[in-house]
Amino acid sequence: MKRNVKKTKVMRISRNDMSKVCLLIDDQQVEQVSQFKYLGSWISDNGYATEDIRARIAMGKTLFVDKKNIVSIETEL
């Protein structure tokens, strides 16, 4: 099996140590990221879920506002 270095990312999860990871595939450095989305949840390198919580609150607000507009239009009729 051959790995595609352009599609491969690496992330180190640690609350204290934020040093870089040196991972080579076929003599090419793999890109290190600070966060990524996995199965619908944001994972960050510091171990906290702040970004995921903010994203879910924003999605909830959007849905609530959409439902509020539907309910207010129906009550006016």
N, C-alpha and C positions, 0 to 999 in steps of 0.2 A: 504494500500500500504506500502511496506517495502522498505526502502532506503538501498542501498549497500554503506557502509562507504568507502570501498576500491576504489570505482569508483567515489565518491563524492569529490569535491575540493571546496575550498572557497578562494576568493580573495577580498581584500579591496582596493578600488581605491581612492587614495588621493595624492595630490601633496605635502602636508605638514606632515601629520600624518602617520607614517609607523609602527604603533604598531601592534602587533599580534592580531588575532581574535581567540577567544575561542568559538568554536562551537562543541557541543557534540551531537552525535546521538547514541542512545543505549549505553550510557556511554563510547563511543569511540570518541577520538579527530579527527576531520576532518582536512585533510592536507591543509595547506595554501600555495598557489602558487603565484609567482610574475608575471606570464604571461601565457596566453593560447590562442589557436587558436579557433575562433568562426566564423563559416560561411566564412572561408577563410581569415579572417583578424586576425592579432595578437593584443590582448588586453593586456596592461601592467598595473601594479598597480600604476604607477605614473601619469597616464592620458595622457602620450605622445604616439605618434604613430611611434616612431623612428624605432623600430624593424620591424613593418609592412612595412614602407617605404623602408627600406633596403632590405627586402625580395622581394618586388615587383620590385625594381630596378634590383636586381640580376636575377629575372625571365625574365625581359625584355632584359637584356644584353645577357642572354643565347639564347633566341629566335632570337635576332638580329644577333648574331654570326653564328647561324645555317643557317639563311637565307642568310647571306653574303657569306658563303662557297658555297651554292647552286648557287647563282648568279655568283660568280667568276668562278666556274667550267663550267657553261653554256656559258659564254663569251669566254672562252678559246677554245671551240670547234668550 
